[in-house]
Amino acid sequence: MRLSDPTVAEIIGPLGLDWALVDAEHSALDLQTLQTLMIALHDSPTVPLVRVPWNDFVFIKRVLDLGAEGVLVPHVSSAEESQEAVRACKYPPKGNRGAGPRRPSGYGVREQEYLAEANERTIVLVMIETAAGVRNIDGILAVPGLDGIIVGPVDLAASMGLLPDFEHAEVRAAIETVVTRARAAGVPFGIGRSVEDATEWLQRGAQIIPVGDDEAFIQRGVQTALRAFRRATSPV
């Protein structure tokens, strides 16, 4: 999700998705807007996650305190960076998250309960999208508390000097290395682009599969309607 209107989140929430990832890396969403989107998703069964702009423990803390149930941290290239991401999401002694969970604790009504369960409940995902991340994949995967990884093929191609050819054979080989190591480590993985036909990634064993994004859903909806209209109004 990249659109700022909470109506979009409210529409998407009850439709049966397991999760919705709000993209705060490649959009203009500020913290106040993120909170509004979290509120819109609150009463739905869809788990709200946020892709943060960077591996910044202050931003991560604030996003979790707004009500996100997990984060996706971009551009993680080493075991140390993977550990930093995990620690930003965990309260001491497992991490360095500051204790001030406003919305998740019901504004203090259930603060003790939330603090007791937050370390186990908070989802920590990182993106593997650099050549260094591929080289260091085993160390990244071995960090305790990491719940999964997402492969970012476009930034990976950029880091390999192959942009815009993110289908290049070398990029695909790097992705296969990450997938193989994730399967061996038993760490859930997925792809950072919408998968129209998920068969290939399901066959690989992927467990984190995006089905689309709000902008693309609108585009496809308009395109589908236009095609139907043009067929109906074209001369026989």
C-alpha positions in Angstrom: 0.0 0.0 0.0 1.3 3.4 -1.0 -1.9 5.5 -1.2 -2.5 7.8 1.8 -6.3 7.8 1.9 -7.4 5.6 4.9 -10.5 4.6 2.9 -8.2 2.5 0.7 -6.9 0.6 3.8 -10.5 0.3 5.1 -11.6 -1.3 1.8 -8.6 -3.6 1.6 -8.6 -4.8 5.3 -11.6 -7.1 5.3 -11.1 -8.7 1.9 -9.2 -11.8 3.1 -5.5 -10.8 2.8 -3.2 -12.3 5.5 -1.2 -9.0 5.6 -0.9 -5.6 4.1 2.5 -3.9 3.8 2.4 -0.1 4.0 5.4 1.3 2.0 7.0 4.1 3.9 10.2 3.8 1.9 9.1 4.7 -1.6 6.1 7.0 -0.9 5.3 10.3 0.7 3.7 8.8 3.8 4.5 10.6 7.0 4.1 9.2 10.5 0.7 10.8 11.1 -0.6 9.3 7.9 0.9 5.9 8.8 -1.0 6.1 12.1 -4.2 6.8 10.2 -3.7 3.8 8.0 -3.0 1.6 11.1 -6.3 2.8 12.6 -8.1 2.0 9.4 -6.8 -1.6 9.4 -7.2 -2.1 13.1 -10.6 -3.9 13.1 -9.8 -6.1 10.1 -8.2 -9.5 10.1 -5.3 -8.2 7.9 -2.0 -7.9 9.7 -0.6 -4.4 9.2 3.2 -4.2 8.4 5.3 -1.2 7.4 8.3 -1.1 5.1 10.4 1.5 6.9 12.7 3.9 4.9 15.9 2.6 6.5 17.4 0.5 9.3 16.7 3.3 11.8 15.8 2.1 15.3 14.1 5.5 16.1 11.8 5.3 13.1 11.2 1.6 13.7 10.2 2.3 17.3 7.8 5.0 16.3 6.2 2.8 13.6 5.6 -0.1 16.1 4.2 2.4 18.6 1.7 3.5 16.0 0.3 0.0 15.8 2.3 -1.8 13.1 2.6 -5.5 14.0 5.9 -5.8 12.2 8.4 -4.1 9.9 10.2 -4.8 6.7 13.7 -3.3 6.8 15.3 -2.5 3.4 18.9 -2.8 2.2 20.2 -5.2 4.9 23.6 -6.4 3.7 25.3 -8.0 6.7 24.7 -10.1 9.8 25.3 -7.0 11.9 22.6 -5.0 10.1 20.2 -7.9 10.4 20.8 -7.9 14.1 20.3 -4.2 14.3 16.9 -4.6 12.7 15.9 -7.3 15.1 17.1 -5.4 18.2 15.2 -2.3 17.1 12.0 -4.3 17.2 12.6 -6.0 20.6 12.4 -4.7 24.1 15.4 -5.3 26.4 17.2 -7.6 27.0 16.7 -8.9 23.5 16.8 -5.4 21.9 16.8 -1.7 22.4 13.3 -0.7 21.6 12.1 2.1 23.9 9.0 1.2 26.0 6.2 3.5 25.1 3.6 1.5 23.1 0.7 4.0 22.7 -1.7 2.4 20.3 -0.7 -1.3 20.7 -1.4 -1.1 24.4 -4.8 0.6 24.1 -3.2 3.8 25.2 -2.0 2.2 28.4 -5.1 0.2 29.3 -3.2 -3.1 28.6 0.4 -1.9 28.7 1.7 -4.7 30.9 0.1 -7.4 28.7 1.5 -5.8 25.5 5.0 -5.4 26.9 5.0 -9.1 28.0 4.1 -10.4 24.6 5.5 -7.9 22.2 8.9 -9.5 21.6 7.3 -12.7 20.5 4.5 -11.1 18.4 6.4 -8.4 16.5 7.3 -9.5 13.0 10.8 -8.7 11.7 11.5 -9.0 8.0 14.5 -7.7 6.1 15.2 -7.1 2.4 18.1 -8.8 0.6 18.7 -6.4 -2.3 22.4 -5.9 -2.6 25.3 -7.9 -3.8 26.8 -7.7 -0.3 23.6 -9.1 1.1 23.8 -12.1 -1.2 27.5 -12.7 -0.1 26.6 -12.4 3.6 23.3 -14.3 3.4 24.2 -17.1 5.8 25.1 -14.7 8.5 21.9 -12.6 7.9 19.7 -15.7 8.1 21.4 -16.9 11.3 20.4 -13.9 13.4 18.0 -15.0 16.2 14.6 -13.3 16.0 14.6 -12.8 12.3 11.2 -13.9 10.9 11.8 -13.8 7.2 13.5 -12.2 4.2 12.3 -10.5 1.1 14.3 -10.5 -2.1 14.4 -7.1 -3.9 15.4 -7.9 -7.5 15.5 -4.3 -8.8 17.9 -2.9 -6.2 19.9 -6.1 -6.4 20.3 -5.5 -10.1 21.4 -1.9 -9.4 24.0 -3.0 -6.9 25.4 -5.4 -9.4 25.6 -2.7 -12.1 22.9 -4.4 -14.2 20.0 -1.9 -13.9 17.4 -1.9 -15.5 17.8 -5.6 -16.4 16.6 -7.2 -13.2 15.9 -10.4 -15.2 19.6 -10.7 -16.1 21.1 -14.2 -15.6 23.5 -13.0 -12.9 20.6 -11.4 -11.0 18.6 -14.6 -11.2 21.6 -16.6 -10.1 22.0 -14.4 -7.1 18.3 -14.7 -6.2 18.6 -18.5 -6.5 21.5 -18.4 -4.1 19.4 -16.5 -1.5 16.5 -18.8 -2.0 18.6 -21.9 -1.6 20.3 -20.7 1.6 16.9 -19.5 3.1 15.4 -22.9 2.5 18.4 -24.6 4.1 18.2 -22.3 7.1 14.4 -22.8 7.4 13.8 -19.0 7.2 10.6 -17.9 5.3 11.3 -15.9 2.2 9.5 -14.1 -0.6 9.9 -11.6 -3.5 9.6 -7.9 -3.2 7.5 -7.4 -6.4 3.9 -8.3 -7.0 3.6 -11.9 -8.2 0.9 -12.2 -10.9 1.5 -16.0 -11.2 2.8 -17.2 -7.9 3.4 -20.8 -9.1 7.1 -20.4 -9.6 7.7 -18.9 -6.2 5.4 -21.4 -4.5 7.3 -24.2 -6.1 10.5 -22.7 -4.7 9.0 -22.9 -1.3 8.2 -19.2 -0.8 5.9 -18.3 2.1 5.7 -14.6 1.7 3.9 -13.8 -1.5 2.5 -10.3 -2.5 -0.5 -10.4 -4.8 -0.5 -6.8 -5.9 -0.5 -3.2 -4.7 -3.1 -0.5 -4.4 -1.9 1.6 -7.3 -1.7 -1.4 -9.6 -5.1 -2.6 -8.6 -6.6 0.7 -9.6 -4.7 0.8 -12.9 -5.8 -2.8 -13.8 -9.4 -2.0 -12.7 -9.6 1.0 -15.1 -7.9 -0.9 -17.9 -10.3 -3.8 -17.6 -13.3 -1.5 -17.6 -12.0 0.4 -20.6 -11.4 -2.8 -22.6 -14.9 -4.0 -21.8 -16.4 -0.6 -22.7 -14.5 -0.4 -26.0 -15.6 -4.0 -27.0 -19.2 -3.0 -26.2 -19.0 0.3 -28.2 -16.9 -0.8 -31.2 -18.6 -1.2 -34.6 -19.6 -4.7 -35.4 
